[in-house]
Amino acid sequence: MLYMVECDFSDPAQLDAWNAWYSGPKLDSLLALSAWRSSQRFRAAGPCRAPWLAIHAVSGPAVFTSEEYKSSGGGNFSDWGPLISNWSRNLFAGLEVGPEVPEGALLALADVSPDGAPLPDIAFTWLRGAGLDNTVPNRAIAVLDQAPKVLPAGMRLYRPWTPYRTGRGWPA
């Protein structure tokens, strides 16, 4: 399952420190969990309400109620919480591991139904909302070498912020 965390950060003066914490100690603590398979962080390539995205592969929804997760600081942004806005946490079924997005590539997300608006000729994988905030019922995800010429409504592009990292739960 994929666990996606989206948010914005409101203080440009502290952005570097927040990213150092999130990409360092925060990801380290999550990747040490037995149910954590992989993690990668992204920043939106264009304007959107939640430009920061983290995609984590986890073994299943039980991880979020586990004492191991709660005691590692999972589910919150620690002291950074007051500076976080537009925060959502969604769990998706459809992939067991997150896509590895190398430097120079792009991650495409589209929050439309599989039978909804047409998307460009991209090999999307369709994910089904499976828990937590449940703000997105269906999400399409793909790794691209380059941006499409026309970006359809509802599609966002992200650049990797961190390398793809595997956790203690790898391989599942």
Protein Blocks (a to p, Z undefined) as FASTA:
>chain_A
ZZddddddfblklmmmmmmmmmmmmmmmmmmpmklmbdcddddfbdcfblbccddddfbj
klmmpmklmmnopaiahjmlmmpghiacdddehiabdcdddehiacddddddfklccddd
ddddddddfehjlmafbdcddddfbdcfbdcehiacdddfbdcdddfklcZZ
